[in-house]
Amino acid sequence: MTRTWLLPSHLVEAARTGALDGAEGRRPRRTARDWVVDTTLFLLAAFVGLLAAETSARYNGEAVALADQIAGGLACVALWLRRRWPVGLAVTLSVVSVVAPTAGGALLASLFSVAVRRPFRQVAWIVLLAIAGSTVQVFVRPDPDTGVPLGIGLGAVLILLVTAWGMLVRSRRRLVEALRDRALRAEAEAELRAQQAQRAAREAIAREMHDVLAHRLTLLSVHAGALEFRPDAPPEQIARAAGVIRDSAHEALQDLREIIGVLRSPGEGAEDRPQPTLATLDTLVAEVREAGMKVVLDSTVTDPDTVPAATGRTVYRIAQEALTNARKHAPGAEVTLTVRGRPGDGLTVDVRNPAPVGPVPHVPGSGQGLIGLAERATLAGGRLRHGPAPDGGFALHAWLPWPA
């Protein structure tokens, strides 16, 4: 539990409102520490006033001594207003102390308050006024025990010491406030970085979801469409298409379950299913061939296991998305998938398909996968180009680094 009663009221208010200077137009309530400080200053000012009143009673008449005591008492009582009107109180006591030495202790306390709460420009002219009043007091109400030079010097030194003490307290408070503000900014920046990292992770997962599920769902769509348009197909073909639909749906559910598992518990479950690499590219091609798509794979990479895992996974996702797009936008066309590369030269992936035969219905959301592939290739340190081919088809070319 935070012990706010040990802190000054302005720091408590700043912590509550989140502003360095507290709430605008609102005077913070005194804490227990403030009451102790105010009471201590009141007692010190009263003690100094009693010493001055005793000196006045020895060298002045009863009327003057009584007036000094009354003025000193009122000055000490007025110190309870120093938090609300520090400047006005200090100016008033500077004038009163010229004719009433008993107000000297209260004047020093008010100067301390001004130095703590006001900037140096305001403090400077008030201090000069107090020194001038102390100097005039030496001539208006001289002390027989103290000479004029000593009285002027002693008054100026006391005023400067109290003011310097107050300015030191102010500087320490400002340092605490600056450190607190810096800590708040650091917390806000850390929270913002965490949110940005979380958003980046979600975007990466969304791209991964698109790349994985689009391939599976396209297989489902193709075979479901075949069953719809060929209800009189032989039972063997219907059974084979139903098997592909079942397997694709099962794989899609597995992929979706893995992605949701990552979202629920980041960093866990990644080892449950192996990530695709370049070595699993043959499995991908075999899968799409089984779905009825014509694919020609031409790879010169003799040992796919030597390819870095991250690079191989990127090649796999590029090929997967390219084959999915060819299946959606050029159904029935033969797709050529070419993979070339060696350590030091990098890996190139080329996917080409001729123009589709007949009209192709528009597919909603087209183009998002290619944007994700370009981002994926860029993050891997490579590049990716795609666009229409001269023969009316579509071509995709990607290069990825393969360190020597």
BELRA-V472972 format. One record per residue. N is the residue number from 1. RES is the residue in three letters. PHI is phi as a letter, one per 30 degrees, with the letter a starting at -180 (* if undefined). PSI is psi in whole degrees, -180 to 180 (NA if undefined). OMEGA is omega in whole degrees, 0 to 359 (none if undefined). Layout:
n = {N | N}
res = {RES | RES}
phi = {PHI | PHI}
psi = {PSI | PSI}
omega = {OMEGA | OMEGA}
This chain:
n = {1 | 2 | 3 | 4 | 5 | 6 | 7 | 8 | 9 | 10 | 11 | 12 | 13 | 14 | 15 | 16 | 17 | 18 | 19 | 20 | 21 | 22 | 23 | 24 | 25 | 26 | 27 | 28 | 29 | 30 | 31 | 32 | 33 | 34 | 35 | 36 | 37 | 38 | 39 | 40 | 41 | 42 | 43 | 44 | 45 | 46 | 47 | 48 | 49 | 50 | 51 | 52 | 53 | 54 | 55 | 56 | 57 | 58 | 59 | 60 | 61 | 62 | 63 | 64 | 65 | 66 | 67 | 68 | 69 | 70 | 71 | 72 | 73 | 74 | 75 | 76 | 77 | 78 | 79 | 80 | 81 | 82 | 83 | 84 | 85 | 86 | 87 | 88 | 89 | 90 | 91 | 92 | 93 | 94 | 95 | 96 | 97 | 98 | 99 | 100 | 101 | 102 | 103 | 104 | 105 | 106 | 107 | 108 | 109 | 110 | 111 | 112 | 113 | 114 | 115 | 116 | 117 | 118 | 119 | 120 | 121 | 122 | 123 | 124 | 125 | 126 | 127 | 128 | 129 | 130 | 131 | 132 | 133 | 134 | 135 | 136 | 137 | 138 | 139 | 140 | 141 | 142 | 143 | 144 | 145 | 146 | 147 | 148 | 149 | 150 | 151 | 152 | 153 | 154 | 155 | 156 | 157 | 158 | 159 | 160 | 161 | 162 | 163 | 164 | 165 | 166 | 167 | 168 | 169 | 170 | 171 | 172 | 173 | 174 | 175 | 176 | 177 | 178 | 179 | 180 | 181 | 182 | 183 | 184 | 185 | 186 | 187 | 188 | 189 | 190 | 191 | 192 | 193 | 194 | 195 | 196 | 197 | 198 | 199 | 200 | 201 | 202 | 203 | 204 | 205 | 206 | 207 | 208 | 209 | 210 | 211 | 212 | 213 | 214 | 215 | 216 | 217 | 218 | 219 | 220 | 221 | 222 | 223 | 224 | 225 | 226 | 227 | 228 | 229 | 230 | 231 | 232 | 233 | 234 | 235 | 236 | 237 | 238 | 239 | 240 | 241 | 242 | 243 | 244 | 245 | 246 | 247 | 248 | 249 | 250 | 251 | 252 | 253 | 254 | 255 | 256 | 257 | 258 | 259 | 260 | 261 | 262 | 263 | 264 | 265 | 266 | 267 | 268 | 269 | 270 | 271 | 272 | 273 | 274 | 275 | 276 | 277 | 278 | 279 | 280 | 281 | 282 | 283 | 284 | 285 | 286 | 287 | 288 | 289 | 290 | 291 | 292 | 293 | 294 | 295 | 296 | 297 | 298 | 299 | 300 | 301 | 302 | 303 | 304 | 305 | 306 | 307 | 308 | 309 | 310 | 311 | 312 | 313 | 314 | 315 | 316 | 317 | 318 | 319 | 320 | 321 | 322 | 323 | 324 | 325 | 326 | 327 | 328 | 329 | 330 | 331 | 332 | 333 | 334 | 335 | 336 | 337 | 338 | 339 | 340 | 341 | 342 | 343 | 344 | 345 | 346 | 347 | 348 | 349 | 350 | 351 | 352 | 353 | 354 | 355 | 356 | 357 | 358 | 359 | 360 | 361 | 362 | 363 | 364 | 365 | 366 | 367 | 368 | 369 | 370 | 371 | 372 | 373 | 374 | 375 | 376 | 377 | 378 | 379 | 380 | 381 | 382 | 383 | 384 | 385 | 386 | 387 | 388 | 389 | 390 | 391 | 392 | 393 | 394 | 395 | 396 | 397 | 398 | 399 | 400 | 401 | 402 | 403 | 404}
res = {MET | THR | ARG | THR | TRP | LEU | LEU | PRO | SER | HIS | LEU | VAL | GLU | ALA | ALA | ARG | THR | GLY | ALA | LEU | ASP | GLY | ALA | GLU | GLY | ARG | ARG | PRO | ARG | ARG | THR | ALA | ARG | ASP | TRP | VAL | VAL | ASP | THR | THR | LEU | PHE | LEU | LEU | ALA | ALA | PHE | VAL | GLY | LEU | LEU | ALA | ALA | GLU | THR | SER | ALA | ARG | TYR | ASN | GLY | GLU | ALA | VAL | ALA | LEU | ALA | ASP | GLN | ILE | ALA | GLY | GLY | LEU | ALA | CYS | VAL | ALA | LEU | TRP | LEU | ARG | ARG | ARG | TRP | PRO | VAL | GLY | LEU | ALA | VAL | THR | LEU | SER | VAL | VAL | SER | VAL | VAL | ALA | PRO | THR | ALA | GLY | GLY | ALA | LEU | LEU | ALA | SER | LEU | PHE | SER | VAL | ALA | VAL | ARG | ARG | PRO | PHE | ARG | GLN | VAL | ALA | TRP | ILE | VAL | LEU | LEU | ALA | ILE | ALA | GLY | SER | THR | VAL | GLN | VAL | PHE | VAL | ARG | PRO | ASP | PRO | ASP | THR | GLY | VAL | PRO | LEU | GLY | ILE | GLY | LEU | GLY | ALA | VAL | LEU | ILE | LEU | LEU | VAL | THR | ALA | TRP | GLY | MET | LEU | VAL | ARG | SER | ARG | ARG | ARG | LEU | VAL | GLU | ALA | LEU | ARG | ASP | ARG | ALA | LEU | ARG | ALA | GLU | ALA | GLU | ALA | GLU | LEU | ARG | ALA | GLN | GLN | ALA | GLN | ARG | ALA | ALA | ARG | GLU | ALA | ILE | ALA | ARG | GLU | MET | HIS | ASP | VAL | LEU | ALA | HIS | ARG | LEU | THR | LEU | LEU | SER | VAL | HIS | ALA | GLY | ALA | LEU | GLU | PHE | ARG | PRO | ASP | ALA | PRO | PRO | GLU | GLN | ILE | ALA | ARG | ALA | ALA | GLY | VAL | ILE | ARG | ASP | SER | ALA | HIS | GLU | ALA | LEU | GLN | ASP | LEU | ARG | GLU | ILE | ILE | GLY | VAL | LEU | ARG | SER | PRO | GLY | GLU | GLY | ALA | GLU | ASP | ARG | PRO | GLN | PRO | THR | LEU | ALA | THR | LEU | ASP | THR | LEU | VAL | ALA | GLU | VAL | ARG | GLU | ALA | GLY | MET | LYS | VAL | VAL | LEU | ASP | SER | THR | VAL | THR | ASP | PRO | ASP | THR | VAL | PRO | ALA | ALA | THR | GLY | ARG | THR | VAL | TYR | ARG | ILE | ALA | GLN | GLU | ALA | LEU | THR | ASN | ALA | ARG | LYS | HIS | ALA | PRO | GLY | ALA | GLU | VAL | THR | LEU | THR | VAL | ARG | GLY | ARG | PRO | GLY | ASP | GLY | LEU | THR | VAL | ASP | VAL | ARG | ASN | PRO | ALA | PRO | VAL | GLY | PRO | VAL | PRO | HIS | VAL | PRO | GLY | SER | GLY | GLN | GLY | LEU | ILE | GLY | LEU | ALA | GLU | ARG | ALA | THR | LEU | ALA | GLY | GLY | ARG | LEU | ARG | HIS | GLY | PRO | ALA | PRO | ASP | GLY | GLY | PHE | ALA | LEU | HIS | ALA | TRP | LEU | PRO | TRP | PRO | ALA}
phi = {* | d | d | d | d | d | c | d | d | d | d | d | d | d | d | d | c | i | c | d | c | i | d | d | i | b | d | d | d | d | c | d | d | d | d | d | d | d | d | d | d | d | d | d | d | d | d | d | d | d | d | d | d | d | d | d | d | d | c | b | d | d | d | d | d | d | d | d | d | d | d | d | d | d | d | d | d | d | d | d | c | d | d | d | b | d | d | d | d | d | d | d | d | d | d | d | d | d | c | b | d | d | d | d | d | d | d | d | d | d | d | d | d | d | d | d | c | b | d | d | d | d | d | d | d | d | d | d | d | d | d | d | d | d | d | d | d | e | d | d | b | d | c | d | d | b | d | d | d | d | d | d | d | d | d | d | d | d | d | d | d | d | d | d | d | d | d | d | d | d | d | d | d | d | d | d | d | d | d | d | d | d | d | d | d | d | d | d | d | d | d | d | d | d | d | d | d | d | d | d | d | d | d | d | d | d | d | d | d | d | d | d | d | d | d | d | d | d | d | e | d | d | d | d | d | d | d | d | d | b | d | c | d | e | e | d | d | d | d | d | d | d | d | d | d | d | d | d | d | d | d | d | d | d | d | d | d | d | d | d | d | d | d | d | b | e | i | c | i | d | d | d | b | d | d | d | b | d | d | c | d | d | d | d | d | d | d | d | d | d | d | j | c | c | b | c | c | b | b | c | d | d | b | d | d | d | d | e | e | d | d | d | d | d | d | d | d | d | d | d | d | d | d | d | d | d | d | d | c | b | d | i | d | d | c | c | c | c | b | b | l | a | e | j | c | j | c | c | b | b | b | b | b | d | d | d | c | i | d | c | d | d | c | d | i | d | j | d | d | d | d | d | d | d | d | d | d | d | d | d | i | c | a | b | b | a | l | d | c | e | d | j | d | b | b | b | b | b | b | b | d | b | e | d}
psi = {136 | 129 | 84 | -20 | -15 | -6 | 155 | 154 | -35 | -31 | -37 | -44 | -39 | -39 | -31 | -39 | -18 | 8 | 148 | -37 | 15 | -170 | 137 | 134 | 13 | 125 | 121 | 151 | 148 | 139 | 177 | -36 | -40 | -40 | -40 | -44 | -46 | -41 | -41 | -45 | -39 | -44 | -41 | -43 | -39 | -38 | -45 | -40 | -37 | -40 | -43 | -37 | -36 | -42 | -41 | -37 | -27 | -31 | 2 | 168 | 174 | -38 | -44 | -41 | -41 | -41 | -39 | -42 | -42 | -44 | -41 | -40 | -45 | -37 | -41 | -41 | -37 | -16 | -22 | -10 | 6 | -26 | -29 | -43 | 69 | -41 | -48 | -40 | -42 | -41 | -44 | -45 | -28 | -37 | -42 | -37 | -15 | -40 | -9 | 94 | -22 | -14 | 5 | -41 | -43 | -35 | -45 | -40 | -40 | -36 | -37 | -43 | -42 | -43 | -31 | -34 | -10 | 154 | 170 | -35 | -43 | -40 | -37 | -50 | -28 | -39 | -42 | -40 | -41 | -40 | -41 | -42 | -39 | -38 | -43 | -35 | -35 | -33 | -34 | -44 | 73 | 147 | 117 | -28 | -15 | 132 | 168 | -51 | -42 | -39 | -44 | -45 | -42 | -43 | -44 | -40 | -43 | -43 | -44 | -39 | -46 | -40 | -44 | -39 | -44 | -40 | -35 | -43 | -41 | -44 | -39 | -39 | -42 | -36 | -44 | -43 | -40 | -41 | -38 | -43 | -40 | -40 | -40 | -42 | -39 | -40 | -42 | -41 | -39 | -40 | -39 | -42 | -39 | -41 | -41 | -41 | -40 | -41 | -40 | -40 | -40 | -39 | -40 | -41 | -38 | -42 | -40 | -40 | -42 | -46 | -40 | -52 | -31 | -39 | -47 | -45 | -29 | -40 | -43 | -45 | -43 | -49 | -33 | -39 | -36 | -42 | -33 | -43 | -14 | 66 | -18 | 17 | 156 | 151 | -33 | -43 | -40 | -42 | -41 | -42 | -40 | -37 | -42 | -41 | -44 | -46 | -41 | -41 | -39 | -44 | -39 | -41 | -39 | -43 | -44 | -39 | -38 | -43 | -44 | -36 | -38 | -40 | -37 | -40 | 86 | 140 | -3 | 152 | -5 | -24 | -7 | -40 | 131 | 142 | 146 | 147 | -175 | -28 | -22 | 9 | -35 | -38 | -40 | -44 | -42 | -36 | -44 | -30 | -38 | -29 | -2 | 7 | 141 | 116 | 132 | 118 | 124 | 102 | 132 | 5 | 104 | -31 | 86 | -23 | -17 | -14 | 136 | 142 | -43 | -41 | -45 | -38 | -39 | -41 | -43 | -46 | -36 | -47 | -41 | -47 | -39 | -42 | -37 | -44 | -41 | -38 | -36 | -41 | -15 | 63 | 137 | -12 | 150 | 129 | 136 | 123 | 116 | 129 | 123 | 153 | 166 | 162 | 133 | -30 | -21 | 177 | 137 | 141 | 123 | 128 | 124 | 145 | 145 | 177 | 144 | 153 | 116 | 173 | 146 | 125 | 149 | 138 | 121 | 144 | 18 | 145 | -18 | -37 | -40 | -36 | -44 | -37 | -41 | -42 | -41 | -44 | -39 | -42 | -29 | -1 | 13 | -156 | 159 | 135 | 150 | 157 | 177 | 144 | 160 | -30 | 8 | -7 | -149 | 142 | 143 | 132 | 130 | 144 | 133 | 143 | 144 | 96 | 149 | NA}
omega = {181 | 180 | 182 | 181 | 178 | 184 | 173 | 185 | 183 | 176 | 177 | 179 | 178 | 178 | 181 | 184 | 182 | 178 | 183 | 184 | 181 | 180 | 180 | 176 | 181 | 179 | 182 | 179 | 180 | 171 | 179 | 178 | 179 | 179 | 179 | 180 | 181 | 179 | 179 | 178 | 178 | 181 | 178 | 178 | 179 | 179 | 177 | 178 | 178 | 177 | 179 | 179 | 178 | 178 | 179 | 181 | 181 | 187 | 180 | 179 | 182 | 181 | 180 | 179 | 179 | 178 | 178 | 180 | 179 | 180 | 179 | 178 | 179 | 179 | 179 | 178 | 181 | 180 | 178 | 177 | 187 | 179 | 182 | 182 | 183 | 183 | 181 | 179 | 181 | 179 | 180 | 181 | 176 | 179 | 182 | 183 | 178 | 182 | 181 | 180 | 180 | 178 | 183 | 179 | 178 | 178 | 179 | 179 | 179 | 176 | 176 | 179 | 179 | 181 | 180 | 191 | 185 | 178 | 188 | 182 | 178 | 182 | 186 | 184 | 176 | 178 | 177 | 177 | 180 | 178 | 178 | 178 | 178 | 179 | 179 | 181 | 180 | 180 | 181 | 180 | 183 | 176 | 182 | 181 | 184 | 179 | 181 | 181 | 180 | 179 | 179 | 181 | 180 | 179 | 180 | 181 | 179 | 180 | 181 | 179 | 180 | 180 | 179 | 178 | 178 | 178 | 176 | 177 | 179 | 181 | 178 | 178 | 179 | 177 | 178 | 179 | 179 | 178 | 178 | 179 | 178 | 179 | 178 | 178 | 179 | 178 | 179 | 179 | 178 | 178 | 178 | 177 | 178 | 178 | 178 | 177 | 178 | 179 | 178 | 178 | 179 | 177 | 178 | 178 | 178 | 177 | 179 | 179 | 179 | 183 | 185 | 187 | 180 | 179 | 182 | 183 | 176 | 176 | 177 | 182 | 182 | 184 | 175 | 176 | 178 | 178 | 180 | 184 | 178 | 180 | 181 | 180 | 178 | 180 | 180 | 179 | 179 | 180 | 180 | 178 | 178 | 177 | 178 | 179 | 180 | 181 | 180 | 178 | 179 | 179 | 179 | 178 | 177 | 179 | 180 | 179 | 179 | 181 | 179 | 177 | 177 | 180 | 182 | 182 | 182 | 177 | 181 | 175 | 180 | 181 | 182 | 180 | 181 | 177 | 180 | 176 | 179 | 179 | 179 | 179 | 177 | 179 | 178 | 180 | 178 | 180 | 181 | 175 | 178 | 178 | 177 | 181 | 180 | 182 | 175 | 181 | 179 | 183 | 178 | 178 | 186 | 182 | 184 | 182 | 179 | 178 | 177 | 185 | 182 | 179 | 179 | 178 | 178 | 176 | 180 | 182 | 178 | 179 | 180 | 180 | 180 | 178 | 177 | 179 | 179 | 179 | 182 | 189 | 178 | 182 | 179 | 181 | 179 | 183 | 178 | 180 | 184 | 178 | 181 | 174 | 176 | 181 | 180 | 180 | 182 | 180 | 175 | 178 | 178 | 178 | 182 | 174 | 179 | 179 | 180 | 178 | 181 | 181 | 179 | 180 | 180 | 180 | 180 | 177 | 182 | 177 | 181 | 179 | 179 | 176 | 178 | 178 | 178 | 178 | 180 | 180 | 179 | 179 | 178 | 180 | 181 | 180 | 182 | 175 | 178 | 179 | 180 | 177 | 180 | 182 | 179 | 179 | 183 | 182 | 177 | 181 | 179 | 174 | 181 | 181 | 175 | 186 | 179 | none}
